[in-house]
Amino acid sequence: MPQIVVNGKVEAPLLFFHGRVSGVAPLTADVGPEWREYEFSFSAPVTDDNVAVHVRNAGGNEAWWVDDARFFEVKGGAPAGPNLLGNPDFEGEPEPGHRWTFLVAAGAKASCSIDTVRPASGKASLKVAVEMPGTEAWHVHLYQSGLRIEQGKTYVFKVKLRSERPKTLELLAAHQGPPWVLYGGQSNRAVEQIELSRDAGFHLRTFDMTVPWPRKGVPPDYSSGDEELRVHLALDDKALLVPRIHTDAPRWWKAQHPDHVMRYEDGPHEMVSVASNEWRRDAEEAVRLFVRHLEKEFGDHILGYHVCGQGSGEWVYDEAWASLLPNFETPFRDGFRSWLKETYRTREALRKAWRDPQADFTSAEVPSAGARREGRDGTFRDPQTQRALIDFFEYSQVAIVEPLERFSRAVKEEVHGQKLVFAFYAYLFDVGEFVNGPQVSGHLLTDRVARCPWIDVLCSPISYFDREAGGSGPFMAPVDSIQRRGKLWIVEDDTRTHLSAVNEGPGRVGTPQATRWVHERNFAQVLAHRCGLWWMDLPARGWLASKEIWDTLARLREAWRSRMNVTRPLRPDVAVIIDEQSSRYLPCDNALTKPLLSRLRYQINRAGASAGYYLLSDLCDGAVPPAKVYLFLNAFVVSPAQRQAIHRAIRNKGQWAVWFYAPGYLDPGGGRGDMSALTGLALRRLAKPQPLAVTMVRGAFTANGWRGEQFSFGDSTPRTPAFTPGQDAEGTEVVGHYAGTRTPAMACVRRPEWSSVFVGSTTISTGALRAIVRAAGAHVWLEGDDVLIAGEDFVAVHASTAGRKELVVPAGVAAHHLLTESARPQSGRVTLTMRRGETRLFRLTGP
């Protein structure tokens, strides 16, 4: 298994991410019914021509008003320049949309308009009406960007605010784009937390840095970054650092290349186009020069470099989670044409594939937004008539991976192969939640990125689904495939602890005890899959500013060290198989991918058995360890060669396969696949749209031993295509019907060499899944619907509900409390009385 080795010594892959040591946090403004002026000032650490001032809704659905906003330079306490803000009193052009931008994230609901009732001055103010605030302050916020600050000068932001009822807003000034450096607000708590981590023995750290871009004839200015690193090393001279280097172009570059920014269906946005050859060239030069400088000045304290790009630096198309579709700009069109030429080579081959006698490499256009959202075969694209769409979304993945590979190679060359290269990628489960589906993410080339020789570490946050206390804290990625490729996987644990603001974000925990339990649960996932982790205080507000927290994290580090010699990869009973290419055959929506790829992890993590997460391509390559049962979440597009490879892997030792919704429905070449040959069940398409809700057959093996509320599951929206197994085929056992019908929706066939289960829905109940896992011969550690995390010599329980649990330890195995070794080892059926959100960790000894 991959490990971090420094000077011949294995280091626990446990890091701390923090804000800038010289940075700030947003200013909290307690606002009430009367107008009041709020302000902050700051000295500009760098010259930046893309600064924005923000007013954010920090919680609650009360309406609030803004007026008389000012942002100006000061000298000696007096204004030294004009107000840099346009339309500051909202008396000019209609807002938002002229100089001010109003952002409402998915999951929030708010509106913004000019209001002439009771302004602070003049005739108007701006009103923000909040119906649903979302889960974080930025989910509803107002800002004005494009402001320029100059290094060494002092600036003041003043604004008048009121609200219908007392509430909290946040004010800040920041670079408008990754890495979102905050310039103005109030002092942050990075230094305090660095000292706490240092005193607890943690010296591996990571943080954001802006890559200075050289202007023609002007050397880049590294002074701000140098000062940041010097302050950091003064705090901890043992530190090994991983700077996050962000590659978005500065505003002056974009002004010189106005056609090289991303264009969405509503027009141009601020982020640079990943398809721009000019950006790729200039960004690579900036990255090389920056890494070369850091190596010269601070190389002994650099562990590696985290190469970042696009939205939040995570190589996801900027704002891909939102409703607007990207990639309409000219460089993207030109890149698409070049890729088509490289892929098809001849015009005749392109025309044959597209079934278009007019198709040509010189005239191909990016598809319209309407075309991207169209599924001519219901929940699928028709590969016969929509091949151009499928090709476009294949190129969309290539376009974002090419610069990631290029910049990673540049870093690797500059450090002569002696430092690690980190990158965010492979969010295959979570991008299923995106409104427009996984194909807009850019993350559907995980197989390629996991093979990239210039990347050593891949990482992501803990999933934002099911991360609260009592949740499972699932992985975003097929982590076990990635680890088997020799890449270390690192989880970003950005838990909003009890020290965070109440509205800080998803999964916040409210007590010190709950914070400890959630940290232990997240660590249990890491330990079971033998990967790494960094703890994060994203805004540097003090989420981890507690000695008690760092004492807990130090105990977890010692637990990791005690298992350091366990280097064999996970061999789970349940292998969860996810496919990348199938998502390109879906229209731009999440009707299938949200329940199947993202939400089904809820049941998988509560089925009571050990689970690993793998790519379908790895299963076909023979790189997935033998398991008792394989869950094929989205194997919709399967070639004959892949079908044979799948059968070689699973049809030989009495293993079980579970297929969801439309297994093998399409062949990559464009024809219909052979679903029956793949699954061993006589599947046929239903003539009409069918709701995918399933009711279990009473007395079936999948319906025994669990609660009645799990007897039915699935989506009540009619879908087409939908499929049914032939109930008259020899050996077929129907175990579920589409709700309200006698049409089989779920069936099983058992044969000596393998057993196969078809589930016509996009989900399954925990009880039914557990029954299948048990029938397949897997060890069921836990009967209730609590979270079970199991590794090779380790098991953990995280309580989704309060009460008594029964952990079933296999015969001949003893369970020892991992963090309290004084407790006696236990075996057999171990009774645990737990509170909701509590975590228990055990190391295992024996066979």
N, C-alpha and C positions, 0 to 999 in steps of 0.2 A: 504494500500500500504506500502511496506517496507520503513523504514526510518533509518537514523543513529541517535542513541541516546547516548549521552555521559553524564554520571552522572545525568540521568533523564531529560536532555534537548535535544530537537531535534536540530540537526545540519544540515545546508544546505549541501547536499552531493556534494560539489564543492571543488576540490583539485587542487594542482599544482604539476606537475612532473618536476623534474629538474635533471641536471647532478650532479656529485660529487662536493661538495663544495671545495675539494682540487684537482679537476680534471682539464683536459685540453681539448682543441678542436684541430682539425687537423690544421697543419701549411699550410697556403696558399702560394703557390710558383708561382710567375709570371714568366713564362718560355718563351723564345724567340728562334730565330734561332741559336744563339751561345751557346756553352756549358757553363754552370755555375754550381757551386757547391752550394748546399743547405744543411742546417743542423739544428738540434735541439738537446737539451740535457735535461735530466730529472734525478731526484733522485727516485729510485725505492721505492714505499711505502710498497710493500710486495715482498716476494719471489714468483716468478711465472715461471713455466717451460713450458708454452705454450704462449709465446709472439710472435707477428708477426709485421714486419714493412711493411707498405703499401705505394704504390704510386697510387693515384686515379685520374681518369679523371674527373675534376671538371666542365667540360662543353666544348661544341664545338666538331667538328669532325675532328680537325687537328691531323695529326700524331705527335707522340712524341717518344723520345729516352731516354734510361736509361743506365748509365755506372758507373763503379767505386763506387759501393755501399759499405758502411762500417758501422758496428755496433759494438761498443766496449766500455769497461769500461774505465773511466778516473779517475785519482787522481791528484789533484793540477793542473788541466788543461792539463795534459799530458796523453797519452795512458797508460793504466795499464794492458792491456791484448790484446789477439789476436782479429782479426776480427771474429765475431761470425757468419757471413753470409757465406753460401756456394756459390761457383761460383759467386763471387761478381762482376767480370769484364766480365762475359759471354764468357770467353775464354775456358771454360772446356766443360762439357757435353751440349748437345742441350737443349735449353730452349724455352718456358716454359715446365715444366713437370719433371725436374730433381730436382732442389732445389727450383725453383720459380714456383708459381702458378698464372695462369692468369684466372680471372673470368669475364664472360660476362653474365649479368642477362637477363632474358626474356624482350624483348622490345628493347634491345640494340644489336648492331652488330659491332664487332671489331675482329681484329686478332693480333697475337703477334709472332715475329720471330727474329732470329739472323740476324743482318745486319752488313756487313763488310765495308760499305761506311761511311767515316768520323766518326769513333769512337772517344770518348774523349781521349782514350789511347789504346795501344795495337792494336789488329786486329779486334775487334768486339764490338758491343753494342747490346742492345735489342730494337727493334722497335715495337711500338704499333700503328697500323693503325685503326682509328676509323671511321666507316661509319655512325652509329647511336649511339649517346652517352647515350641514355636512359634519365631518368628524375632525377637521383640522382648520386652523385659522385661515389658511390660504384658500380654502374651498369657496369662500366668498370674499373677494377683495377688489379694491380700486387702486389703480396705479397710473403713473405717468413716467414713461421711459424716454431714453434718448438724451439724458442730461449728461453734461461733461463736468468732471471734477479734475483738478490739477494737484499733483503731489505737493504736499507741504502746506496747502491752503486750508483754511477752516471754513466750514459751511454750516448753516443753520436751516433746519426745516421747521416751519411753524404752520399750524392748521387749527381751525376752529371746528369743534365737534359738538353735537348734542344727540340725544336718543329719546325715544318715547318713554322708556323705563331705564333704570340704571343697568348698565352692561359694560363689558370690557371690549375694547378695540386694541389693535396693535399697530404701532407705527415703526417704520424702518426705511432705511436707504440701503440699496444693494445693487451689485452688478446684475443686470437683467439677463441672466443666462448662466449655464453651468460655468464655474462651480458655485454661483449664487453667493459670492462673498458679501457679507454684511459690513457696511461702513458706519452706519449711524443707527442708534437706538439706545441701548444701555449696556454696561459692561457684562461680558459673558463669564462663564464659570469654568472655562477650559483649564486654566492654570491650576485651580483647586483640584480638579479631577485628575490631571496629570500627576500631581503630587500624591494623591491618594493611591493611584495605580502604581506609581513608583514605589511607595512605601509597602505596598502589598506584593512587590516583587515582579510586577509586570513591566516589561521594557520594550515590547513590540507594539508600535503605534502606527496609525495611518490617519491621514487628514488631507483636505483639499488644497491644491495649489493651482494658481492660474499660470498657464504657459505664456511667457512674454513673447510676442511676435515681433521679429525685426522688421522695421520699415526700411525701404531701399536706402542704402547709404548711412543708416543709423543703427548702431549696435543695440541689441536688446538690453533693457534695464532689469537686472536681477536683484537689485538692492532690497526690494520689499520681501521677496522670498528668502533671501539670505538672512535678513534680520529675524524673520519668523523661525528659521531653523536654529540660529544662534541662541535665541531665547529658549527654544525647546531644549537644546542640549545643555544649556545652563541649568535647566530644571532637572535634567536626568542625563548624566554623562555616559550612562550605559545604554541609552536608547538606540534601538534599531528601527528605522523609519521606512514607511512605505508611502511616499507622496502620491496622491491621486492627481494625475496630470490631465487637465481637460483641454480638448482640442478644438472646441468651437472657435471660429474666427472672430477677431475683434471687430467692433463696429466700423472702424475706418476701412478695414479690408472689405467689409460687405458694401460700404459706400462705393468703393472702387469696382466692385463686382456685383451690381444690383440684381443681375439675373441668376446669381448663384446661391440665393437663399431658397428655403423650402417654400413651395407654393401649394396651398391646400385648396379644397374646392371653393372656399370663400376668398381666395387671394393669397398674397405673399405673407409669410410669417417671419420671425426673426432668426430662426436657427438656420445654419448653413446647410446646403444640400450635400449629402454624402456622396452623390454621384459626380460632384464637381472635380474635375481633374486638377484645376488650379488650386482648389482648397487642399486636396490630397497632397499636392507637391509642396505647397507653402507650409502646411501643418507639419508634414514630415520634417522639413528643415527646422521649424521652430522646436519641435520635440527633440530632435538630435542635438541642437545647440543647448537646449535647457538641460538635458540629461548629461551632456558632456560637462557643462558647468557644475552641476550638482556633484558629479563624480569627482571632479577636481577639488572642490572645496569641502565636501562633506562625505565622500565616498565610504569612509570607514564606518559611517553610521547609517548607511542606506542598505536596507535589506532587499528592496526591490522597488518597482514602479508599477502603479496601477493606471493602465491606459484607459482613458474615459472618452466617450463621445455621445452625442445626441442627448435625448431627454434624461436629465439627472445624471448624465455620464454613463448610463447603463446600456448603451447601444440598442436602445429601443427607440423607434422613430418618435420624435418629439410630439407629445400630446396624443400618442397612439391610443391611449386609454379613453380618449374623448370621442365625440361623435363625428368629427370632421375627418375626411379622408385626405392623406397627404400625397406628395410626389407627383405634382403636375408641372414642375418647373422644366425649363429647357434642358439643363444638364442631365436630368433624369431621363428625359426622352432620348437624348443622344446616347446615354449609357445603355438604355434598353435596346436601341438599334444596334449598337456595337455588340452587345451580348447575343442578340439574335443572329447576327452574322457569324459570330464565333460558334454558336450552338448548331445552327442549321447548315452553314457553309454555302449552300446554294439557294438561289431564289426559288427553284422548283421544289426543294424540300420544305421550305417555309410555306409555300402556297398549298402543298399537299397536306401539311400538318394543320394549317389554319382553315383548309377548305375554302380558300379565298383566292381566286385567280388574279386579283389585283394586288395581293400582299407583296411588299417590297422592303428591303432593308433600309432604303433611303426615305421611305415615306411612312413607316410604321409609327403610330401615335400611342401615347399612354391611354389606357381606357378611361372613359368618362366615369364620373361617380355613380351614375345610374347603372352602367354596365357592371361595375365592380360589385354592386349590391344585388345583382340579379342571379337567381338560381333557376335555370331553365328546367331543371329536374328536381323541383321542390327544394329540399334541403341540400342539394348538390348542384354544382355546375355540370352542364352537359359537355363532356370532353370532346364530343364530336363537333360541336358548334361554338364552344367557348374556350378552345385551346389557347387563344391569344390572352385571355384572362389568366389562365393557369400559368402560362409562360411569364406574364408580367409579374405575378407574385413570386415566381421562382427568382426572377431577376431582383425583385425587391429585397430578398434575403441576401443575394450576392452583393448588391450595392452597399449594404451596410457592413458586411463581413470583410470585404476587400480592404477598406481603410483600417479596420481593426487589425487585420493581419499585417498590413503594411507598417503601421506605427509600432506594433509589437516587435516586428523584425528590426525596425530602426533602433528601438531601445535595446534589444538583445545584442545587436552589433556594437552599439556604443559602450555597453558594459562588458564586451568581450565574452558574453555568455556566463558571466560570474554572478549575476543578480537575477532575482525572480521577476517575472512579468505577470501581473494580475490583470484580470478583465472580468467585467460583468457580462454574463450571457447565459443562455439555455433556460429561460423562464417558461418552459413548455407547458407547465400546468397552469400557471397564473395568467398567461396571455390568453387562455381560453375564456377569461372573464371579459376581455376587451369587447366593447360594443360592436366593433367591426370585425371581430374575430382574430385569431392568432396570426393570420397572414399579413396583417398590417403592422405587426410588431418588429419584424426583422430578425426574429429569433428561431427561424425554422431551418437553420443550418448547424444545429448543435453537433451533428456527426462530424461535419467539416471542422468546426472550431475546436472540438475535442481532440482532433488529430493535428492541430496546428503546432509545429515544432517550436514556435517562438513564444507560446503562452504556457506558463507553468501552473497557474492557479486560476480557477474559475469560481465565481461567487455570485451570490444574490442575497437579498434580505430574506428573512423568514416570510412565508406567505402572509399576505394581508387577510387571507381567509382563515377562519378558525384559529386565530392566534391568541384569543383572550384566555383568561384563567378558566380552566375547564376545557379549552380547545386543545388541538393536537400540535399546533405550531409546525405545520407541514413544510416540506421542501418545495421550492418552486420548480426544481429541475430533476431530471433522471440521474440523480446523484451517484448511484452505484455504477452506471455505465461510465460516467465521467471519471470516477476514481479508478475503474479498471483500465482506463486509457492512460493511466499514469499522471493524470492531472489531480492536484489537490483541490478538493471542493471546500470553500469557506462560506459559512453562513454569517450573515449580518444580523445580529440580535439587537434590533432597535426597539426593544420593549419600552413602552411608555410606563415608567415605574411610578410608584406612589409619590415620588418627588416631582413628577411632571404636572403641568397644568391640567385641570379636569378636562379641557377640550383639546388636549394635545394631539390626539389621533387615535387610530384604531387599536383595540386591544389593551387600552390603558388598564392598569391594575391599581387598586385603591389603598392597599395596606403594605407595610414592610414585609409581612409574612407572605402575602400573595406575590410580591415582587420576588422573594426568594424562591418560591415554588415554581413560578414561571421561568426564572433563570435556570432552575434545575431541570425542568422539562425540556427546555431548548438545548441544554447541554446533553441531556440523555439522547436526543436525536443525533447529536454530533458523535457521541461516544459509540452508539450502536453502529453507525455507518463509517466510523473511523475517519472523520473529516475534521475541519477546523472551524473556528468561530472568531468573530470580533464583536465586542460589545460596543454599542454606539450611543452617544448623546448627540443626536443630529444638530439641534440648534445651540448646543453648549449652554443649556439653561440649568444644568445641574441634575439631570435624570439619574446620574450615578454618583452624586456628591454626598456619599455616605460611607463612613468606615465600615459599617455593618455590611453594606452591599459588597465592598471589596474584600472583606473577610470571607463572605460566601463564595465569591468568585475564586479566591485563592484556594479554598477547599476543593472546588471543582477542578482547578488546575492540578492539584495533587492527585485527585482521582484519575485524571487523564494520564498523568505520569505513571501511576501505578499500573495502568493498562498499556504502557508504551510498547511492551514486547509483544503485544497481540497484533501481529501484522497481517494475518490472513484476512482476505476480504469477506464481507458478509455473504452467508449462504442461506438466504431466507426460505421459508416455506411458501411464501406468496411472492411471485414475480409480477410486478405491475409493468405492463408493456405499453409504451406510447409511441405513436408514429408521427413523423414530421411531415412527410409528403402529403398525407391525406388531407391536411388542413388547407392546402392550396386548391383543392377540388370543392371547397365549400364557398358559398357566397359570403359577402362581408356582413356577417351577423354572428351571434354567439348562441344560436338556438341549440346547437348540438354540443359545442365545446364548453360552454359554461357548466352544464350539469355533468358532462362526462369527464372532462379534463381537470376542472377545478373542484367542483363540489363533491365529486365521488370520493375524494380523499377523506372526507368526513367519515364515511362508512368504512373505508379501508383501514384507517387508523384505529377503529373501534371494533374491528372484527375479531380481535383477540389473538392474532397470529403475527409472526415476524414477517415483514414485508420489505422488498427491495424494489428499486425504481430503475427501469432500463429502456433503452431505445429498441424499437423493433429491428432496426438495422443490426444491432449487436446480437440479438437473438438469431437472426438469419446468418450472421457470421460465426455462430457458435461461441460467443463471448459472454453468454449469460449462464450462471451456474445452474445446475439442475434444481428444480423446485417441485413442490407437491402440486401447486396449482398456478396457472398463468392467467392473468386478467388482461385481455386485449381490449383496451379502452376505445381505440379509434382505428382499428385496422381496416379501414374502408377501401383502401386502394392497394391491392396486392397482385403482383405479377405471378405467373406460373412458377418462375424460378424461386420467388420468395415463398410461395406456398410449399414447395418442396423442402426448402430450408427450414421453414417453421415445423413441418412434419418431422423432419430429421431430429429437431431439438426436443419435441414434446410427445411424439407418438411411439414411445419405445419402452417406457418403464412404469406404465400404469398411471401416468400423470393426467391431470385434469386441465382443460382449457375452458375459459369463460369468455364468450364473445358478446359484445354489446352492439346493439342497434342494427348495423349494416355491414357485417364482416365480409370483406372481399367483394363488395358490391361493384367496384370498378377495377378495370385493368389499367395500369399506367399508360398503355398505348392508346386508350380511348374507348375500348369496347367494354361490354359488361363482363364482370368477373364471374368466376364459378364459386358462388357462396357455399353450395352444398359440398363441393369437393374440399373446400377449405375447412369447413366445420364438421363434416360428417353427418350433418342433419339436412333433411330435404326442405330447404328454405325456398319460399316463393313470395313474390311481391303482391301485396294487397291491391285491389283495383281502385280503392278510394282512400282519401286521407283518413288517418286513424289516430285518435289520441293515444299517447304512449303510456297511459296509466295502466298498471297491471294489478290484478287481484290474484293472490295465490290460491292454488287448489288445496282445500283442506285435506290433511292426511298425507300430502306429498312430503318427501324428505326435506325439502327446503322450507317447510312451514311448521316444523316441529320444534318445540322447546323455546319459543320466544313470544313476546307480547303481541296482543292483537292489533295494536296500532301500527305494527310493522307488516300487517297482512297485505296492505295495499301500498303502492308507491308509483311514482312516475308523473309525467306531464300530461295535463288534460287538454293541451292545445292539439288540434288535428295536424298531423305531419304526413307528408308524402316525400319519398317513398316510405312505406312501412312494410314489415315482413312477418311472416308466420311460418312456423315449422310444421311440416306435414305430420299430423298426429297418427296416421295409419301406418307410417313406416315401421318396419320391424325394429323392436328394441327401443323405440322412442317413448319416453315418459313425459307427458305434459304436466308441468308443475305450476303453470300460471296462465291466465287468460287476460286479454285486453278487457279492462273494466267495463262491466255491463254487457258483455258479449260472451259467446262460446268460442271465440276465435283464439286459438293458442297463441300466447305471447312469450312463453318461456318453456323450454323443453330441454331434456337431457337424454343422451344416449351413452350407455356404459359398455365398453368393450375391454377385452383383456389388455390390449396394448395402450389404450387411453380412454378417457371419458371426456365428453364435450357438452357444454351447456350454452344454449343460446338465450340471451335476454333481449327482447325486442324493444325495451325501454332504454332511456339514456341514464338510468340510475337503478339502484337496487337497495332494498332495506338492509340494515346492518344484520338483522337476524337471518335473513335469507343468505346473505354472503357468508356469515359464520357457519351456517349449515353446510354450504358447499365446501368451505375450507375444511371442515371436520370430515366430511365424506371423502375428501381427497387424501386424508391421512395426515394432515398437518396437525401440529400440536397447538391446541387452543389453550392459551395461558389464562384467559379471563373470559367469563361468560357474560358479564354485564356490558353496557355500552359506554365503558370508560376507555380512555386512551391507553393503548398497550404499545410499548416501544421495546423491541428485543434485538439484541446483537448476538455475536458468537458466544460471549461469556458474560452477558449483561442483560438485565431486563429492568424495565421501569413501568410504573403505573402512575398515570395522572388522572385524578378523579374529575369526571365531568358532572357527577352528582355526589351529594353527600350520602354517607351510609357505609354499610358493610360490603366489602369486596372479597372475592375468593380468588387468590392467585394459585394456579395449578402448576406446581413445579414437577418436571418429569422425574420418573423413577431414577434413583441413583444420583440425582443432582441436588446440591444444597445451595440455598440462596442466603447470601450474607449482605447485611445492610452496608451499602457502599460508603456512606458518609459517617456511619457510627459503628465502627468495627467491633465495639464492645458488645453489641447485641449478639445473641446466640444465632448460629445458622439455622435455617428452617427448611423443611422439605415437605413434600406431599401437598396437601391443600392448606394454604397459608391464609388465614383470615386477617384482613386489613380493615380497620375502621378509619375512614378518611373524611375530611371535609372537602367541599367542592373546591377545585383548584389546587388541591394538595398533591405533591409528588413524592413517591417513594422509589429509591434506586437500589438495585441489588446486583452484586457481582455473583457469578455462578461458578461453582466448582463441581467436578465430577465428570462423568462421561460426556 
